[in-house]
Every structure is written in C-alpha cells, then in structure tokens.
Amino acid sequence: MPKDTSIRSVLIIGSGPIIIGQACEFDYAGSQAALSLKEEGITVSIINSNPATIMTDKVIGDHVYLRPLTVDSIEAILQEHINSTDLPRIDAVLPTMGGQTALNLCVEASERGVWEKYGVKVVGVDVAAIEKTENRESFRQLMVDIGVGVAPSKIANSFLEGKEAAQEIGFPLVIRPSYTLGGSGGGFVHKKEEFDAALKRGLEASPTHEVLVEQAVLGWKEYELELLRDSNDNVIIICSIENFDPMGIHTGDSITVAPAMTLSDRCYQDMRNQAIKMMRAIGTFAGGCNVQFSVNPANDDIIAIEINPRVSRSSALASKATGYPIAKIAAKLAIGYNLDEIENQITKTTSAYFEPTLDYVIVKIPRWNFDKFKGANKELGLQMKSVGEVMAIGRTFIEALQKACQSLEISRAGLGADGRQVRNIEEIMDGLEHASWNRLFLIKDAMTMGVPLESIRKVTKIDKWFLNQIQDLVLLETELKRYSLNNIPRDFFFTLKQKGFSDIQIAWLLGNVTEDEVYDRRKALGINRVYKMVDTCAAEFPAQTPYYYSSFDEENESIPTENKKVIVLGSGPNRIGQGIEFDYSCVHGLLAAKESGFEAIMVNCNPETVSTDFNMADKLYFEPVFWEHVREIIELEKPVGVIVQLGGQTALKMAEKLSALGVKIIGTSFENMDIAEDRGRFSDLLKELNIPYPKYGVAENAEEAIVVANEVGYPVLVRPSYVLGGQGMSIVINDEDLEKAVVKLLGDLPGNRVLIDHFLDRAEEAESDSISDGDDVHIIGMMEHIEPAGIHSGDSFAVLPTFSLPESVTKAMEEYSIKIAKALDVRGLLNIQFAIKDEKVYVIEANPRASRTVPFIAKAYDVPYINIAAKIMLGVAKLKDFTIERKLKGYAIKEPVFSYDKFPEVTKELGPEMKSTGEAIRFIKDLEDPYFRKLYKDKSMYLSK
C-alpha cells in the first residue's frame, strides 16, 4: 500500500532529558524518523525538552517545541497549529521514537481524549498494543492464549496479593513493575526476608502500582530479536542479539553480541516463529518491535520475557550493527508504506523487504559511572545502572570484544594485558559471583591466575563458548612472552592483531618496548589495518554508503579520495560529564565541514548517537576513539586536519599525540589548549593578564599538598589536571581530609599532579561561552548559576541571560573572556567559569572547546552557534560574515536531571564532581515565575563537599 496521503503533518514525541535507562538512542531514532518523514514531503513537529540533542535542532524538525513533556504541552501545540494561519494542522502523532516517556504520554493523551478531540491519528503503534505489552498481566495472558511459553507468574496490585503470589511461586523471584523503562523498580528476590522491601519498591515505581511477581530463571541464556512489520502483515527480523551475561542482569547492563553466537539453528527458527507470532498478536500496527526471550541451556526451552512495540536501545544497536536504519524505515511504515515499496538505504538497488546478513561480529559493552555515586550498590541486576555504551565491529567475536574494551574510556588497552589486572584471588572470585562493571576483566584475570574454565562457568553461568574465546587470549599471551620484538614470527604477529591485541598490549606483554616500537616493527612486517564495509548483505550487492570498520585481512575496501578532507573525532560512550551535547557538536561539525566543501569523515564508537548514523558524514569509521585506530585512519585518509574541539575530553586528549605526529589540529592549537588544561600554567597566564583567580598551588604528593593548603587557606578545592566533569574534585576543610583526598586521587590517576585552590566559600558562580576567530570575539551567552560555587556547573540550574549580577560584574566577565580568548589565540569555542564574591570576579577555569552549555544557548537564542564556530575553526569564515540575531524573550533555565532513583542508597548531595545524567530547558517570562522563585529559595540545599 502506498503512503497515506491524508497525513501531511506529523508530531514526533521525544524522550526528554537523558536518564539511566533512556539515553540518546531515542535522539537518534527521533532524528532519523523526522528526516525520513521530511523526505516524503511531510511537515514534522517535534516536542522534546532536551536542549542538548540534535533532535531538537532546526536541521531536523520543521517546528521544534522545547517544552515539558506533558499532555498539556501537547494539547497547546495542537491548538496552536489549528489557530495559526502559518502552521499546518497536525494530522498524526508518532510516539514510538521517544522511549517509555513518549509511549506513556501517548496513552495518557489517549485516555484524556486529546487525539480524538483534535482529529489526530496515532501512527506507528496501536494504543491497544501498548496496553497489551506494558500491562504485565495482559501480556502474560496473551502469551498463554497464543501458545508462547512464559515463566510462572502472578500479578499484584497490593502487598497482600504480592505476598500470596510469592508463597505460591516460591523463591528466587523477579519483580517487574508495569509501565517502566530500564528495569526501574524491578529486582530479584533470593530469599523471603528481602521480599517486602523489593515489593514496596516495585509497587511505588509503577505508575499504575502494579507488579508482576515471576519465577526467576537465573542463569538461563538471554536473547533479543529486532523486528519490523508493515500494514500488510509482512514481518522481517533485522537482527538477533545474544547476551554474553545470562538472565539476571538487565539487557542494558549486559554485554551483547550480534548475531547470536551460541544458538542452535532449530532453537533460532523456533524463536523467530514465536517472535513473529507475538508481534502479529499485539495489534494491527506497522513499525519496529523488540522481543526478549530466555532459553534454558539444559534443553533449549524458550520463554518470552517481554515485547516492546517501539524502537528501543537495542534497535539503535541493531541499526548500527547491520546498517539497516530501523527508525527510518519504521517511520515510513507508520505512514502507510509496505516494506517492499521502500528501497534499502545502503545498497539503493534492493528493497527494504529483506533481512540483513552480517559477515562480521558486533560486541556492545555498557559504560558505568559508579565512581560518581559514592556508596552505590555496584552489583548488576534487573535495574539498569549503566550510563552509556560502546559498540565494536570485528571479523571475529574476540577481535570485536578487545576493540570494545579499547573504546570504553576507562584507560584499558584491550581485555587485560595492560598492567591493570587484579591479582587477589578472593576479590576475583567474589567479582565473578557478584557481577559488576569489571566482571569481564575479572574473568580474564581469573584465567591468567589459572582458575579452571569450568569453575568460572559454574559461578558466572556464562556460555562455555564465550569463555573458551577468552581463554585463547591467555594462551596467546603465554606464547608471546617466549619472543622478543625482533623475533616474533610474522604469522604469529598477524594472529595477535587479528585477535584484537593493540600495539600497547603487545608492548606491555613483551616488556621494555614502547607502543611506537611495536607499531614500527608491525609496519616493517607489512601488517596493516584494512577497512571493511558494512553493507547489510554480506557483500552480495554493492553498497553505496561509506560505512567502515577495521580488521586485519588482505583486502582494503576503503579507498581514499583526492578531496580535501577533515576528520571529526567523536566523544565515545556517553558518561556523566560527557554526554550527548558533544555528539550534537560533532554532528554540526560534520555538517559545517560538508557545507564548506570538505569531505567530512567521522570516527566514533557510540551506537546510540546521530554522529554514527551511516548518512551523517561523507565517510564513517565505526572505530574506537583510541590512539592506534585513529592514527591508522589518519595515515590512510591524509586529512588536511583533525577536529578535536567538539568531542569532549575523549578527542581532546589525542591532541598532543596528533600534534607530535605533525597532524594539523583544526581551530585552537594544541599548545594553547594545553595551557588551559594545565591548571598551573593557566593560573600563570591569568597572573600575567592581571585577571583575579583563587590562590592556588600544585602538589605531587600528600605532604606537599598539606603545605600548599595551609598557604592558600582552607577550605580548599582539590582537583587533578586534564579531566572532564569534575572527575575526582572535592572540597576539603582540614589536613586529615586533604591527605585522604590526595592519596585517593593519585591512586586513581597515577602520574597526575594535584591542584589545590582556595575555595571561595559562598561565592556566586557564572559562566560565559564565546567564539573567537583570532581577530574578533563574540560572547555567545553569559549564564548565572542559581546554586553557589562548589556545585559543578553541570549540576547547577543556570539562567540565561544573567539575572542578578550587577553590570560591573557582567562587564568584567566579558572583558576577561575577550582577554583570555586573545591570549590563547582561540579559533572556535571558549567556555569560562567564574566565581563572584563581594562583586569581585575570579576566573576558575577556561575550556577552549565545545562545552555542555553551547547547545543549550544555541537553542535558547535560536542561533546555530556550533555551525558558526566550526566554519571559523575550518578557516572558511570570520565572525563578521555572520548576522547573529538572538530571539529569546525572558529567560531560559538549564535544569540538570539526576538518575538517583537507580541508586536509592546514595544521598542527593552535590559538590564539585558532576552527577547529573542529562538536562532539560525551561523558558520563563520573568523572575516572578513561581518555578524560578522556588529554585532560588532552595539553592544551597544540596551543597556538599
């Protein structure tokens, strides 16, 4: 059936601020869906309160509404479109791209009669299907009716019903609240004494106060299938995904592998048939769907865990894994197309009605941030705790696994063999039994210590096939230690590289050689990385989209062009302190480079983001943002320069090596960026410029730190150089606390120096963002924080423009911003943090790069600041070439959003180390706004050390 011509204008509901369990995969889905609908000539309106995402940018939607995600906001938008002569009436709403938030909002609006009242059609999902899948009892009954196995379970709406269910089913149990995402409120109950607290948490977490009490199939294997279905009832399976971790760990916290590795063909066919039956049973809708199954390893019995009638975290992963853009196709299905009427986006010659084939292996590893949540329970379970993820592509599972470890941004050079292994056998065995962020590494450490593979399997319940693969690495390492660098046989060296070993791991295993020496020796032996194409069809048809991963093989499929090109380095996995706002900046960097006549090349490993969409850059390398990988891409492509300013700390920390290699850094030079990063050198510069700054000193050990602290005066702010998101920062008030803080810091970041600043107690905090082209400096925006100095800027409510600072203060902020921009010869962006005490302005720090606040300011003022900055960095434009017109009426407030509900045991205190996972934007007319007045009243409440 061709598209529904009655749909001319669609509203897409976004997912709001980033929280644990609902991250930027929905930004990716929403952006892709919007672009897909615009291709069809449909007007796209977007509602989303997240200012950091590309989805809420004018390059994506025709009409973007940065408003709170409520039914009232939706109704106001529908009304505006009816009343306006300039805006088209909204014909349909697409709620499947915004995670659980959008689905719940769609159901609530339906119950309140909003869609009916305004004649809006719900597309992409059937409201009845949401009800069937989200209501645990309806889902269980449906599975029973269609003959699909489920674990024994009972529904409970009260304590009494919950206790009766537990008595009937027996322990261990799992509690699954209805209508939640990311396992919120869910958990395993191993014994009777734990049940009451777990039941209470589940009933409170469910918006309908309903939970499913279910038999726990701990240790069974877990699988996911990603499906698409059209209105003709054609269904295809896009991808099978196997969880490396068995049942008991939320899929968002599990290492996952695609395609499934240890599934028998008979079991896979059975699972496919059941998934298709499930999708057809939940309603007459067209779109994407995610189905989760559990398989008993003893006899291949299959039970269904859940079905989500929307795109999910896994569909973002499946899209990047296969090159098949699920959200893009799902949006076209939602407006009436059938699968055989849509072209395959990669080959351009086949239809979308065929299942992708993979001739490589994908590994996803989650990224956690437990270090930000002091006192958090770090054990993984049914409630998701990771803040981001990485994906790696290899020819084999083990190559992809090592590449994923290199992508994580936790200073690992691969899976072990890097000097960071644990050698305490009690700690290792405890970590295997109680899974946390490092269990994968502990498995390898256990094998290195000689723990039998079968003992590891019994404790972890991880399939033996995966463990055998890791054991292979241990055997290869033992063999490598027999050689020196100059006598490693070429074949063996080649095998090591094919198994994913990085040059730095090989150097560590050999001892007494450097990474560069290994690299040179490898090149001398003619062992080079080659690049393979992701083409959806295992090379059966030629691909038109340049989307590559590296491996060690004979044939290189990535042929560089003669064009002048720039490489944009991405920001790696989402984590606290480095979120989606840096991906937003990278996407704008790519667009600006393309508009300026450059070939734009992207390097990144985050499967959730828009920067790794196959059609965003001219060429995408889905690779770790890890030195060895980046270096070889640069050697192959020979760009005119590399952009490191947009990808946060991940990209920035490569600047020194790039500079040493003679690669041009686009924008501000490495030398000038380093002055700003090195707290000591920066303070010397401020002294020279006659700009006030808090008294400070530098220490390399605890004894020196105590001397410095007593010189500058307590309270002091203790921090390492070269970090983002306030990592490791703390405020201390005496020698004893200082000693503990310094010893911990130097243990966590060996070789770093510690900076000790006098902390300006009860000072106000503010910041400026600016763009400099070497001649002129333009202040993008100045924001005043509601909370006092001492709370990280990412955790502060911040108001644009400033609301209470006297003119003398804002003038000083502007003057210092211009002075610093010129002294550092900034080309592009500059963010400066200020403390104000007794109307005197002190500079705390300066960051000559994209900051967390630039996307926020760009949205609030409706000015494409990153595009402007990128063109200035590329040298194709000056500030005077742009007409900048700010459009903000009143004030915009940046609201940090926290995910404390995932860590109920953690106190909500705030300090210099960032803890928020995302942010929202809220517009107010004036300072009499009751919301603002309440914030201002509570401003010091959570301040801590």
ChimeraX attribute file (.defattr): number of C-alpha atoms within 10 A of each C-alpha:
attribute: neighborCount
match mode: 1-to-1
recipient: residues
	/A:1	13
	/A:2	12
	/A:3	15
	/A:4	12
	/A:5	9
	/A:6	9
	/A:7	18
	/A:8	19
	/A:9	21
	/A:10	26
	/A:11	25
	/A:12	24
	/A:13	26
	/A:14	29
	/A:15	29
	/A:16	29
	/A:17	26
	/A:18	27
	/A:19	22
	/A:20	24
	/A:21	24
	/A:22	24
	/A:23	26
	/A:24	33
	/A:25	28
	/A:26	30
	/A:27	30
	/A:28	27
	/A:29	31
	/A:30	33
	/A:31	27
	/A:32	25
	/A:33	28
	/A:34	29
	/A:35	19
	/A:36	20
	/A:37	22
	/A:38	18
	/A:39	11
	/A:40	12
	/A:41	10
	/A:42	18
	/A:43	22
	/A:44	24
	/A:45	23
	/A:46	28
	/A:47	27
	/A:48	26
	/A:49	23
	/A:50	30
	/A:51	31
	/A:52	31
	/A:53	29
	/A:54	28
	/A:55	29
	/A:56	27
	/A:57	23
	/A:58	15
	/A:59	14
	/A:60	21
	/A:61	24
	/A:62	17
	/A:63	16
	/A:64	20
	/A:65	18
	/A:66	22
	/A:67	20
	/A:68	19
	/A:69	21
	/A:70	16
	/A:71	17
	/A:72	12
	/A:73	15
	/A:74	22
	/A:75	16
	/A:76	11
	/A:77	20
	/A:78	22
	/A:79	14
	/A:80	16
	/A:81	15
	/A:82	15
	/A:83	12
	/A:84	10
	/A:85	9
	/A:86	9
	/A:87	14
	/A:88	18
	/A:89	22
	/A:90	24
	/A:91	20
	/A:92	23
	/A:93	24
	/A:94	26
	/A:95	28
	/A:96	36
	/A:97	31
	/A:98	30
	/A:99	27
	/A:100	25
	/A:101	21
	/A:102	24
	/A:103	26
	/A:104	19
	/A:105	19
	/A:106	25
	/A:107	19
	/A:108	14
	/A:109	18
	/A:110	16
	/A:111	12
	/A:112	12
	/A:113	11
	/A:114	18
	/A:115	21
	/A:116	13
	/A:117	11
	/A:118	16
	/A:119	13
	/A:120	19
	/A:121	15
	/A:122	22
	/A:123	23
	/A:124	29
	/A:125	24
	/A:126	17
	/A:127	19
	/A:128	13
	/A:129	19
	/A:130	23
	/A:131	18
	/A:132	22
	/A:133	20
	/A:134	22
	/A:135	19
	/A:136	24
	/A:137	19
	/A:138	14
	/A:139	23
	/A:140	24
	/A:141	13
	/A:142	17
	/A:143	21
	/A:144	12
	/A:145	11
	/A:146	12
	/A:147	12
	/A:148	17
	/A:149	18
	/A:150	20
	/A:151	16
	/A:152	13
	/A:153	21
	/A:154	20
	/A:155	22
	/A:156	23
	/A:157	14
	/A:158	14
	/A:159	13
	/A:160	9
	/A:161	15
	/A:162	23
	/A:163	16
	/A:164	13
	/A:165	20
	/A:166	22
	/A:167	11
	/A:168	11
	/A:169	16
	/A:170	14
	/A:171	17
	/A:172	17
	/A:173	24
	/A:174	26
	/A:175	29
	/A:176	27
	/A:177	31
	/A:178	27
	/A:179	24
	/A:180	20
	/A:181	19
	/A:182	22
	/A:183	25
	/A:184	23
	/A:185	26
	/A:186	29
	/A:187	25
	/A:188	24
	/A:189	22
	/A:190	14
	/A:191	11
	/A:192	14
	/A:193	9
	/A:194	11
	/A:195	22
	/A:196	13
	/A:197	10
	/A:198	17
	/A:199	28
	/A:200	16
	/A:201	20
	/A:202	25
	/A:203	25
	/A:204	14
	/A:205	22
	/A:206	20
	/A:207	13
	/A:208	14
	/A:209	17
	/A:210	24
	/A:211	32
	/A:212	26
	/A:213	30
	/A:214	23
	/A:215	22
	/A:216	23
	/A:217	19
	/A:218	17
	/A:219	21
	/A:220	22
	/A:221	25
	/A:222	27
	/A:223	26
	/A:224	27
	/A:225	25
	/A:226	26
	/A:227	25
	/A:228	28
	/A:229	26
	/A:230	27
	/A:231	19
	/A:232	15
	/A:233	16
	/A:234	15
	/A:235	23
	/A:236	20
	/A:237	19
	/A:238	24
	/A:239	25
	/A:240	21
	/A:241	24
	/A:242	26
	/A:243	27
	/A:244	26
	/A:245	24
	/A:246	25
	/A:247	25
	/A:248	22
	/A:249	25
	/A:250	23
	/A:251	27
	/A:252	27
	/A:253	28
	/A:254	24
	/A:255	23
	/A:256	26
	/A:257	24
	/A:258	24
	/A:259	23
	/A:260	20
	/A:261	17
	/A:262	14
	/A:263	17
	/A:264	11
	/A:265	9
	/A:266	9
	/A:267	14
	/A:268	17
	/A:269	12
	/A:270	13
	/A:271	25
	/A:272	17
	/A:273	11
	/A:274	22
	/A:275	26
	/A:276	20
	/A:277	16
	/A:278	21
	/A:279	24
	/A:280	15
	/A:281	15
	/A:282	21
	/A:283	16
	/A:284	17
	/A:285	24
	/A:286	29
	/A:287	28
	/A:288	32
	/A:289	25
	/A:290	22
	/A:291	24
	/A:292	20
	/A:293	23
	/A:294	27
	/A:295	22
	/A:296	16
	/A:297	15
	/A:298	7
	/A:299	7
	/A:300	16
	/A:301	13
	/A:302	23
	/A:303	20
	/A:304	24
	/A:305	17
	/A:306	20
	/A:307	22
	/A:308	21
	/A:309	29
	/A:310	24
	/A:311	28
	/A:312	24
	/A:313	22
	/A:314	24
	/A:315	29
	/A:316	26
	/A:317	28
	/A:318	24
	/A:319	23
	/A:320	26
	/A:321	31
	/A:322	25
	/A:323	25
	/A:324	26
	/A:325	25
	/A:326	27
	/A:327	29
	/A:328	22
	/A:329	26
	/A:330	28
	/A:331	27
	/A:332	25
	/A:333	29
	/A:334	28
	/A:335	27
	/A:336	21
	/A:337	21
	/A:338	23
	/A:339	27
	/A:340	15
	/A:341	15
	/A:342	17
	/A:343	15
	/A:344	22
	/A:345	22
	/A:346	24
	/A:347	19
	/A:348	15
	/A:349	13
	/A:350	14
	/A:351	15
	/A:352	23
	/A:353	19
	/A:354	16
	/A:355	18
	/A:356	20
	/A:357	17
	/A:358	20
	/A:359	17
	/A:360	21
	/A:361	21
	/A:362	27
	/A:363	30
	/A:364	29
	/A:365	26
	/A:366	22
	/A:367	22
	/A:368	25
	/A:369	17
	/A:370	18
	/A:371	14
	/A:372	18
	/A:373	18
	/A:374	12
	/A:375	13
	/A:376	16
	/A:377	15
	/A:378	18
	/A:379	13
	/A:380	18
	/A:381	21
	/A:382	22
	/A:383	25
	/A:384	25
	/A:385	29
	/A:386	25
	/A:387	25
	/A:388	28
	/A:389	26
	/A:390	28
	/A:391	32
	/A:392	30
	/A:393	30
	/A:394	26
	/A:395	21
	/A:396	18
	/A:397	24
	/A:398	22
	/A:399	24
	/A:400	26
	/A:401	30
	/A:402	25
	/A:403	30
	/A:404	29
	/A:405	26
	/A:406	27
	/A:407	29
	/A:408	28
	/A:409	21
	/A:410	10
	/A:411	12
	/A:412	20
	/A:413	26
	/A:414	23
	/A:415	26
	/A:416	23
	/A:417	23
	/A:418	17
	/A:419	11
	/A:420	12
	/A:421	17
	/A:422	15
	/A:423	13
	/A:424	11
	/A:425	14
	/A:426	9
	/A:427	11
	/A:428	22
	/A:429	19
	/A:430	13
	/A:431	21
	/A:432	23
	/A:433	15
	/A:434	15
	/A:435	19
	/A:436	20
	/A:437	21
	/A:438	12
	/A:439	19
	/A:440	21
	/A:441	20
	/A:442	25
	/A:443	25
	/A:444	23
	/A:445	23
	/A:446	23
	/A:447	19
	/A:448	20
	/A:449	15
	/A:450	10
	/A:451	15
	/A:452	12
	/A:453	16
	/A:454	12
	/A:455	12
	/A:456	19
	/A:457	16
	/A:458	14
	/A:459	15
	/A:460	20
	/A:461	21
	/A:462	19
	/A:463	20
	/A:464	15
	/A:465	11
	/A:466	15
	/A:467	18
	/A:468	11
	/A:469	15
	/A:470	21
	/A:471	18
	/A:472	13
	/A:473	23
	/A:474	19
	/A:475	12
	/A:476	14
	/A:477	18
	/A:478	12
	/A:479	11
	/A:480	18
	/A:481	14
	/A:482	10
	/A:483	13
	/A:484	14
	/A:485	19
	/A:486	8
	/A:487	9
	/A:488	16
	/A:489	12
	/A:490	13
	/A:491	11
	/A:492	13
	/A:493	20
	/A:494	19
	/A:495	14
	/A:496	20
	/A:497	21
	/A:498	20
	/A:499	25
	/A:500	27
	/A:501	25
	/A:502	27
	/A:503	22
	/A:504	23
	/A:505	23
	/A:506	25
	/A:507	21
	/A:508	17
	/A:509	19
	/A:510	18
	/A:511	12
	/A:512	9
	/A:513	15
	/A:514	16
	/A:515	16
	/A:516	13
	/A:517	14
	/A:518	20
	/A:519	19
	/A:520	13
	/A:521	16
	/A:522	19
	/A:523	12
	/A:524	10
	/A:525	14
	/A:526	11
	/A:527	18
	/A:528	19
	/A:529	21
	/A:530	19
	/A:531	22
	/A:532	23
	/A:533	23
	/A:534	26
	/A:535	26
	/A:536	26
	/A:537	20
	/A:538	16
	/A:539	14
	/A:540	10
	/A:541	14
	/A:542	15
	/A:543	20
	/A:544	12
	/A:545	20
	/A:546	21
	/A:547	26
	/A:548	22
	/A:549	23
	/A:550	27
	/A:551	24
	/A:552	22
	/A:553	16
	/A:554	11
	/A:555	11
	/A:556	15
	/A:557	14
	/A:558	19
	/A:559	10
	/A:560	12
	/A:561	10
	/A:562	10
	/A:563	14
	/A:564	14
	/A:565	22
	/A:566	27
	/A:567	31
	/A:568	28
	/A:569	25
	/A:570	32
	/A:571	30
	/A:572	32
	/A:573	30
	/A:574	29
	/A:575	23
	/A:576	24
	/A:577	26
	/A:578	24
	/A:579	28
	/A:580	30
	/A:581	29
	/A:582	27
	/A:583	29
	/A:584	25
	/A:585	31
	/A:586	31
	/A:587	26
	/A:588	24
	/A:589	31
	/A:590	26
	/A:591	20
	/A:592	21
	/A:593	26
	/A:594	18
	/A:595	13
	/A:596	16
	/A:597	12
	/A:598	20
	/A:599	20
	/A:600	25
	/A:601	24
	/A:602	28
	/A:603	28
	/A:604	30
	/A:605	30
	/A:606	31
	/A:607	30
	/A:608	29
	/A:609	30
	/A:610	29
	/A:611	30
	/A:612	25
	/A:613	22
	/A:614	25
	/A:615	17
	/A:616	18
	/A:617	27
	/A:618	19
	/A:619	21
	/A:620	25
	/A:621	27
	/A:622	25
	/A:623	28
	/A:624	29
	/A:625	27
	/A:626	23
	/A:627	17
	/A:628	16
	/A:629	18
	/A:630	19
	/A:631	16
	/A:632	15
	/A:633	20
	/A:634	17
	/A:635	10
	/A:636	14
	/A:637	19
	/A:638	19
	/A:639	22
	/A:640	17
	/A:641	20
	/A:642	23
	/A:643	26
	/A:644	28
	/A:645	34
	/A:646	29
	/A:647	30
	/A:648	26
	/A:649	22
	/A:650	23
	/A:651	23
	/A:652	22
	/A:653	18
	/A:654	18
	/A:655	23
	/A:656	17
	/A:657	13
	/A:658	20
	/A:659	14
	/A:660	10
	/A:661	10
	/A:662	10
	/A:663	19
	/A:664	18
	/A:665	22
	/A:666	23
	/A:667	29
	/A:668	25
	/A:669	18
	/A:670	21
	/A:671	13
	/A:672	15
	/A:673	23
	/A:674	20
	/A:675	19
	/A:676	21
	/A:677	21
	/A:678	15
	/A:679	26
	/A:680	18
	/A:681	13
	/A:682	21
	/A:683	23
	/A:684	13
	/A:685	17
	/A:686	18
	/A:687	12
	/A:688	10
	/A:689	13
	/A:690	11
	/A:691	17
	/A:692	15
	/A:693	19
	/A:694	18
	/A:695	17
	/A:696	21
	/A:697	20
	/A:698	20
	/A:699	19
	/A:700	14
	/A:701	16
	/A:702	19
	/A:703	13
	/A:704	15
	/A:705	23
	/A:706	18
	/A:707	13
	/A:708	21
	/A:709	28
	/A:710	14
	/A:711	13
	/A:712	17
	/A:713	16
	/A:714	19
	/A:715	20
	/A:716	26
	/A:717	23
	/A:718	25
	/A:719	25
	/A:720	23
	/A:721	19
	/A:722	17
	/A:723	15
	/A:724	17
	/A:725	23
	/A:726	23
	/A:727	20
	/A:728	23
	/A:729	24
	/A:730	20
	/A:731	25
	/A:732	21
	/A:733	15
	/A:734	15
	/A:735	17
	/A:736	10
	/A:737	12
	/A:738	24
	/A:739	18
	/A:740	12
	/A:741	22
	/A:742	29
	/A:743	12
	/A:744	14
	/A:745	21
	/A:746	18
	/A:747	11
	/A:748	11
	/A:749	13
	/A:750	9
	/A:751	9
	/A:752	16
	/A:753	21
	/A:754	26
	/A:755	24
	/A:756	31
	/A:757	25
	/A:758	22
	/A:759	24
	/A:760	21
	/A:761	14
	/A:762	15
	/A:763	20
	/A:764	21
	/A:765	28
	/A:766	28
	/A:767	24
	/A:768	23
	/A:769	27
	/A:770	26
	/A:771	30
	/A:772	27
	/A:773	25
	/A:774	20
	/A:775	13
	/A:776	14
	/A:777	22
	/A:778	18
	/A:779	16
	/A:780	20
	/A:781	22
	/A:782	23
	/A:783	24
	/A:784	25
	/A:785	25
	/A:786	24
	/A:787	27
	/A:788	22
	/A:789	26
	/A:790	27
	/A:791	26
	/A:792	23
	/A:793	27
	/A:794	26
	/A:795	26
	/A:796	25
	/A:797	24
	/A:798	26
	/A:799	23
	/A:800	21
	/A:801	18
	/A:802	20
	/A:803	15
	/A:804	10
	/A:805	13
	/A:806	10
	/A:807	10
	/A:808	11
	/A:809	15
	/A:810	18
	/A:811	12
	/A:812	16
	/A:813	24
	/A:814	18
	/A:815	12
	/A:816	23
	/A:817	27
	/A:818	20
	/A:819	17
	/A:820	21
	/A:821	28
	/A:822	17
	/A:823	15
	/A:824	21
	/A:825	19
	/A:826	26
	/A:827	30
	/A:828	29
	/A:829	32
	/A:830	29
	/A:831	25
	/A:832	22
	/A:833	21
	/A:834	22
	/A:835	26
	/A:836	20
	/A:837	15
	/A:838	8
	/A:839	14
	/A:840	12
	/A:841	24
	/A:842	22
	/A:843	22
	/A:844	20
	/A:845	17
	/A:846	23
	/A:847	18
	/A:848	30
	/A:849	27
	/A:850	27
	/A:851	22
	/A:852	23
	/A:853	22
	/A:854	28
	/A:855	27
	/A:856	24
	/A:857	27
	/A:858	19
	/A:859	24
	/A:860	25
	/A:861	21
	/A:862	17
	/A:863	19
	/A:864	18
	/A:865	22
	/A:866	24
	/A:867	20
	/A:868	22
	/A:869	29
	/A:870	30
	/A:871	24
	/A:872	24
	/A:873	27
	/A:874	23
	/A:875	15
	/A:876	12
	/A:877	16
	/A:878	18
	/A:879	19
	/A:880	11
	/A:881	10
	/A:882	9
	/A:883	8
	/A:884	16
	/A:885	9
	/A:886	14
	/A:887	11
	/A:888	16
	/A:889	12
	/A:890	12
	/A:891	18
	/A:892	24
	/A:893	22
	/A:894	25
	/A:895	22
	/A:896	20
	/A:897	19
	/A:898	18
	/A:899	17
	/A:900	18
	/A:901	13
	/A:902	21
	/A:903	18
	/A:904	13
	/A:905	13
	/A:906	14
	/A:907	13
	/A:908	15
	/A:909	12
	/A:910	20
	/A:911	21
	/A:912	25
	/A:913	27
	/A:914	24
	/A:915	29
	/A:916	25
	/A:917	25
	/A:918	29
	/A:919	25
	/A:920	22
	/A:921	26
	/A:922	19
	/A:923	19
	/A:924	16
	/A:925	11
	/A:926	13
	/A:927	14
	/A:928	9
	/A:929	11
	/A:930	11
	/A:931	11
	/A:932	17
	/A:933	12
	/A:934	10
	/A:935	13
	/A:936	15
	/A:937	11
	/A:938	11
	/A:939	16
	/A:940	17
	/A:941	11
	/A:942	14
	/A:943	17
	/A:944	14
	/A:945	17
